[in-house]
Amino acid sequence: MSKLPQTDSAHPHGKIPVFPSDIDRRIRELSRWDPGAGDDIDIPDLVEKMSQLRPAKVLQVGEEISRLGGVFDFGHYHGGTVDAFRTHPKQVVLQNTECLEFLFLFHSNGYLREAALKKLNRPLPGPLFVAAVAYRLNDWVEEVRVAAKGCLARVLPRTDSQAIAEAGIYLIHQMWLWRRAGDHVTALVNELSKPEIMAALAQILSRETTGPLARTLRNALRFETMDRHLEMLAQEALSPAVRAVAIEALIDGRARWLDGHQQEWIDKSMSLYRRVPRYSYRPLTIDTETEPQIRRAAVDRVSIVRKLAAQKLIEHRHKLPPMDDVAHNLEDDRSPAVRERANFYLLKMDLQ
């Protein structure tokens, strides 16, 4: 069996490479791959290595596969009928090569992306490929979007919950921004909102310290299945931003998430306005107690959580018994923002 030549894996222009050197080299080899000549590329092993990449890299991965692999330039296709394309060499190789469908998810040809999605009928090997299939819900081609919806329905129920949850860290924000996905995104929403996926996602949010964790939790709070994990996150999350989001929801008894932006007029006569966030809300499905949550937040080791406690003292002062003891402690906080809010609360209480 002939071996493909080794290639230089250096990335152009000194940019940080998307792939580790081994994956980079093997993707380059795809551009010279001749399946009919017995060239040796272990596609399943390559897919397994790629599955360890972060799902947030999914768009970069697609660009790099096209650039490095020359979109697998064996057998050229120059148009024609769909029936003719079904017997094209790339279609034949796709159907006969194990795991090639995972790479063809990134192919520049819509027929091949559709064919790859239709062939895919196994658990997805990692969060990168969960994201890759999900992203096809927003494909330029309607037939690809339909195929992606069907693919998700087949493979996500058989895919490891941890892999879906890890992809969810990225997807749970992005999927609401997909303008072409339309109703097709419902397939992904239904899967991500399952109790076992939210449980796995909550565990990730509790132990991670970097990444868009607070934003992820806010978007996850669209789903009632996240409510039962808020108490754990409020107490155990290593990220103070995650603790703050969880505690805020428990204090207010409702979930809040960013739902786009809207115009707020500054001066209509001059047509001056600013763009401000628009939030959506829903009541939590669990019982909560406001006062204990504020007291917990007030002694948190991080100032952004103590600042939240001081702010909620102000917002809920008409509903709660006096909590001057908490405010007096916050008066001496090392954070000016916390002290300012505590002083404001005490001033308002004195005026009542």
C-alpha positions in Angstrom: 0.0 0.0 0.0 1.5 3.3 -1.1 2.2 6.0 1.5 1.4 9.7 1.1 4.4 12.1 1.4 5.0 14.0 4.5 4.1 17.7 4.3 5.0 20.9 6.1 2.3 21.7 8.7 3.4 25.3 9.4 0.5 27.7 9.4 0.7 30.7 7.1 1.2 34.3 8.2 2.4 33.1 11.7 -1.2 32.7 12.9 -2.0 30.3 15.7 -2.9 27.0 14.0 -6.5 25.6 14.4 -5.3 22.0 14.4 -2.5 20.3 16.3 0.4 19.5 13.9 -0.6 15.8 13.4 -4.2 16.7 12.4 -3.0 19.6 10.3 -0.6 17.3 8.4 -3.2 14.6 7.8 -5.8 17.1 6.6 -3.3 18.4 4.1 -2.8 14.9 2.8 -6.5 14.7 1.9 -5.9 17.1 -1.0 -3.7 14.4 -2.6 -5.7 11.4 -1.5 -6.5 9.0 -4.3 -8.8 6.3 -2.8 -8.5 4.2 -5.9 -4.7 4.0 -5.7 -4.8 2.6 -2.2 -3.4 5.7 -0.5 -3.3 5.2 3.3 -5.3 7.7 5.4 -6.9 6.3 8.5 -10.1 8.4 8.4 -11.7 6.9 11.6 -8.5 7.7 13.6 -8.4 11.2 12.1 -12.1 11.8 13.1 -11.4 10.5 16.6 -8.5 13.0 17.0 -10.6 15.8 15.7 -13.4 15.0 18.1 -11.3 16.2 20.9 -11.2 19.8 19.5 -13.3 22.5 21.2 -16.8 22.9 19.7 -16.2 26.7 19.6 -13.7 26.0 16.8 -16.3 24.5 14.5 -16.3 27.4 12.0 -12.5 27.6 12.0 -12.3 23.8 11.5 -14.5 24.1 8.4 -12.4 26.9 6.9 -9.2 25.0 7.6 -10.4 21.7 6.1 -11.4 23.6 2.9 -8.0 25.4 2.9 -5.7 22.6 3.8 -7.5 19.7 2.3 -8.5 21.4 -0.9 -12.0 20.1 -0.1 -10.7 16.6 -0.9 -10.0 17.3 -4.5 -10.2 13.7 -5.8 -12.7 13.5 -8.7 -13.9 16.9 -9.9 -17.5 17.8 -10.2 -18.6 20.6 -12.6 -22.4 20.5 -12.1 -25.1 18.5 -13.8 -28.2 16.7 -12.5 -28.7 15.3 -9.1 -29.0 11.8 -10.5 -25.6 12.2 -12.2 -24.1 13.5 -9.0 -25.2 10.4 -7.1 -22.7 8.3 -9.1 -19.9 10.9 -8.9 -16.6 9.6 -7.4 -16.9 11.7 -4.3 -20.4 10.3 -3.6 -19.2 6.7 -4.1 -16.1 7.2 -1.9 -18.4 8.9 0.8 -20.7 5.9 0.9 -17.8 3.3 0.9 -15.4 5.0 3.3 -15.9 4.6 7.1 -16.3 7.9 8.9 -15.8 10.1 5.9 -19.2 11.6 6.4 -17.8 13.4 9.5 -15.3 15.3 7.3 -17.8 15.9 4.5 -19.9 17.9 7.0 -17.5 20.6 6.2 -17.4 20.2 2.4 -18.0 23.2 0.3 -20.4 21.3 -2.0 -24.0 21.3 -0.6 -24.8 18.0 -2.3 -22.0 16.3 -0.3 -22.9 18.0 3.0 -26.5 16.7 2.5 -25.2 13.2 1.6 -23.0 13.2 4.6 -25.8 14.1 6.9 -28.1 11.4 5.4 -25.3 8.8 5.8 -24.6 9.7 9.4 -26.4 7.1 11.6 -24.1 6.6 14.6 -23.4 8.4 17.9 -21.4 11.5 17.4 -17.9 11.0 18.7 -17.4 14.3 20.5 -18.7 17.8 21.1 -17.0 19.2 17.9 -19.1 17.0 15.7 -22.3 17.7 17.7 -21.6 21.4 16.9 -20.8 20.6 13.3 -24.1 18.8 12.7 -26.0 21.4 14.6 -24.5 24.2 12.5 -25.9 22.6 9.4 -29.4 23.7 10.7 -28.3 27.2 9.6 -26.8 26.0 6.2 -27.2 28.1 3.1 -29.0 25.2 1.4 -32.5 24.3 2.5 -32.0 20.6 1.6 -28.9 20.5 3.9 -30.9 22.1 6.7 -33.7 19.5 6.3 -31.0 16.7 6.3 -29.4 18.2 9.4 -32.7 18.2 11.3 -33.3 14.5 10.4 -29.7 13.7 11.3 -30.0 15.3 14.8 -33.2 13.3 15.4 -31.4 10.1 14.6 -28.0 10.6 16.3 -28.4 12.9 19.3 -30.5 10.4 21.4 -27.7 7.9 21.0 -24.9 10.4 21.6 -23.2 10.7 25.0 -24.9 13.4 27.2 -21.5 14.8 28.2 -20.5 15.5 24.6 -23.9 17.2 23.9 -23.5 19.3 27.1 -20.0 20.4 26.2 -21.2 21.4 22.7 -24.1 23.2 24.5 -21.7 25.6 26.2 -21.2 27.0 22.7 -24.5 26.2 20.9 -26.9 27.3 23.6 -26.1 30.9 22.8 -25.4 30.7 19.0 -28.5 28.8 18.0 -30.8 31.7 18.8 -28.8 33.8 16.3 -29.2 31.5 13.3 -31.5 33.4 10.9 -31.7 30.6 8.3 -32.5 27.8 10.7 -36.2 28.7 11.2 -38.3 26.0 12.8 -35.5 23.4 12.1 -33.7 24.7 15.3 -36.5 23.1 17.3 -34.8 19.7 16.9 -31.7 21.1 18.7 -33.7 23.0 21.3 -35.7 19.9 22.3 -32.5 17.8 22.7 -30.5 20.4 24.7 -33.4 21.0 27.1 -33.7 17.4 28.1 -33.1 16.8 31.9 -30.0 14.7 31.4 -28.4 17.3 29.2 -29.2 20.1 31.6 -27.8 18.0 34.4 -24.5 17.4 32.5 -24.4 21.1 31.5 -24.9 22.2 35.2 -21.9 20.0 36.2 -19.7 21.7 33.6 -20.8 25.1 34.7 -20.1 24.2 38.3 -16.5 23.2 37.8 -15.2 25.4 34.9 -13.7 28.9 35.5 -13.1 30.2 31.9 -15.3 30.7 28.9 -18.8 32.2 28.4 -20.2 30.4 31.4 -22.5 33.1 32.8 -23.9 33.7 29.3 -24.4 30.0 28.9 -26.3 29.7 32.2 -28.5 32.7 31.3 -29.5 31.0 28.0 -29.9 27.7 29.7 -32.5 29.3 32.0 -34.8 29.5 29.0 -35.4 25.8 29.9 -37.3 24.8 33.0 -35.1 21.8 33.3 -32.2 24.0 34.5 -34.2 25.3 37.5 -33.5 22.3 39.7 -29.7 22.9 39.4 -29.7 26.5 40.5 -29.2 25.9 44.2 -26.2 23.7 43.5 -24.7 26.3 41.2 -25.4 29.1 43.7 -23.4 27.2 46.3 -20.8 25.3 44.4 -19.9 27.0 41.1 -16.3 27.9 40.9 -17.0 30.8 38.6 -18.3 33.9 40.5 -20.3 35.0 37.4 -22.1 31.7 37.4 -22.9 31.9 41.1 -24.2 35.5 40.6 -26.6 34.4 37.8 -27.9 31.5 39.8 -28.3 33.5 43.0 -30.1 36.3 41.1 -32.6 33.9 39.7 -33.2 32.4 43.1 -33.6 35.8 44.7 -36.0 37.1 42.1 -37.8 33.8 41.6 -37.6 34.1 37.9 -35.2 33.5 35.0 -33.9 36.3 32.8 -32.0 36.1 29.5 -31.0 38.4 26.7 -33.5 38.3 23.9 -32.1 40.7 21.4 -31.9 44.5 21.4 -34.3 47.4 20.9 -34.2 51.1 20.3 -34.5 53.5 23.3 -35.2 57.1 22.3 -32.9 59.8 23.6 -34.5 62.7 21.6 -37.2 61.9 19.1 -37.1 65.4 17.6 -33.5 64.9 16.7 -34.0 61.2 15.8 -31.5 60.3 18.5 -31.7 56.8 20.1 -29.5 54.2 21.6 -29.5 50.4 21.3 -30.3 48.7 24.6 -30.6 45.0 25.6 -34.1 43.4 25.6 -34.7 40.7 28.2 -37.2 38.0 28.5 -38.4 36.4 31.7 -40.2 33.4 33.1 -41.1 32.3 36.6 -39.0 29.5 38.1 -40.6 26.2 38.6 -39.0 25.7 42.1 -39.7 27.3 45.4 -37.3 30.0 46.4 -36.7 32.2 49.5 -35.3 35.6 48.8 -33.8 36.6 52.2 -31.5 33.5 52.7 -30.2 34.0 49.1 -29.4 37.6 49.7 -27.6 36.7 53.0 -25.6 34.1 51.2 -24.6 36.5 48.4 -23.6 39.1 51.0 -20.8 37.0 52.4 -19.5 35.6 49.1 -15.7 35.9 48.6 -16.0 37.8 45.3 -17.2 41.4 45.1 -19.5 40.9 42.1 -21.7 38.6 44.1 -21.7 40.9 47.1 -22.6 43.7 44.8 -25.5 41.7 43.6 -26.6 41.2 47.2 -26.5 44.9 47.9 -28.5 45.6 44.7 -31.1 43.1 45.6 -31.4 44.6 49.1 -32.5 47.8 47.3 -34.8 46.1 44.8 -36.6 43.9 47.4 -36.7 46.3 50.3 -40.5 46.7 50.2 -41.1 43.0 50.2 -38.7 41.9 52.9 -38.3 42.5 56.6 -35.5 45.0 57.4 -32.0 43.6 56.7 -30.0 46.4 58.2 -27.5 44.0 59.7 -26.6 42.8 56.2 -26.3 46.3 54.9 -24.1 47.5 57.7 -21.7 44.7 57.0 -21.6 45.7 53.3 -21.0 49.3 54.3 -17.5 48.4 55.2 -16.9 46.3 52.0 -13.6 46.9 50.2 -15.5 47.4 47.0 -16.8 50.9 46.4 -19.7 49.6 44.3 -20.8 47.4 47.2 -20.5 50.2 49.8 -22.4 52.7 47.6 -25.4 50.3 47.3 -25.4 49.4 51.0 -25.4 53.1 51.9 -28.2 53.8 49.5 -30.3 50.9 51.0 -29.8 52.3 54.5 -30.7 55.8 53.4 -33.9 54.6 51.9 -34.8 52.5 55.0 -34.2 55.6 57.2 -36.6 57.6 55.1 -39.4 55.0 55.3 
